[in-house]
Amino acid sequence: MAGATAGRAGGRRGRRPVVTLPHLRRLLRQRSVVRFGSLLLLLGLLGLALLVVQPDLASAPRLVDRLGPAAPVAAVLGGALLMVALVPRTLITVAWGALFGPLGGAGYTLAAALVAAGLGFAVGRMLGRDFVAERVRGRLARLDGWFSRQSVLGVITVRLLPVGGFGLVSYGYGTTGARVLPFLVGSVLASVPSAFGYAAIGAAVADPDEFNWLAVAPASFGLVAAAVLVARWRRAERAHRQRSAAAAPD
């Protein structure tokens, strides 16, 4: 008898909760749920647009000539919007290097990355932060706390990991408790090495005879700086864990 009762109790515990229509209606009346759903819908539509839209790259040089002095501003704002729309930053950097040269392409891409990081973070914070803060528990809550305490070096480390595109990571950071200033600074610093490298590749493809490979030098400095920053951050994290373990009561 006891075994049968325990079996029924275990079966009830093993069942998944059934989402009923009234429960779904209550969820949809919660603003945080509606906003988070809007964020997911936005990301889905942007992903679909990437598959459907075919840009006319051949007309880009003529467009830059027509814009004249306004071309750099258009490159920064246009690049930012493309990154927010989940277009890979690598493709934008190569294209901007072909259009504006290695240094100009890298500089405009970095400025666009700063704007895109701010826009993506703001949208993620507005649409997704309340939903995440209300529902994270256990390990996810500790992970959210880690993002809240994250420094510039932590942001650089996450940005250098192949965990997602530039725009997607920006949206994701907005849903956490991360602070905006370290996020923006870390996002730009993490973009420096690849910005100069890929812009140089784009410039070499567009005009191989006129290309000066000394323009790639900033990329090497950026790679060294990124490696040093990551190494210092890892040492600091290891020292913090050791101090915490030493301070813990026996």
HELIX and SHEET records of a PDB file:
HELIX    1   1 ALA A    2  GLY A   14  1                                  13    
HELIX    2   2 LEU A   21  LEU A   28  1                                   8    
HELIX    3   3 ARG A   31  VAL A   52  1                                  22    
HELIX    4   4 LEU A   57  SER A   59  5                                   3    
HELIX    5   5 ALA A   60  LEU A   67  1                                   8    
HELIX    6   6 GLY A   68  ALA A   70  5                                   3    
HELIX    7   7 ALA A   71  VAL A   84  1                                  14    
HELIX    8   8 ARG A   89  ARG A  135  1                                  47    
HELIX    9   9 GLY A  138  SER A  148  1                                  11    
HELIX   10  10 VAL A  152  LEU A  160  1                                   9    
HELIX   11  11 PHE A  166  THR A  175  1                                  10    
HELIX   12  12 VAL A  180  ALA A  206  1                                  27    
HELIX   13  13 TRP A  213  VAL A  216  5                                   4    
HELIX   14  14 ALA A  217  ALA A  247  1                                  31    
END                                                                             
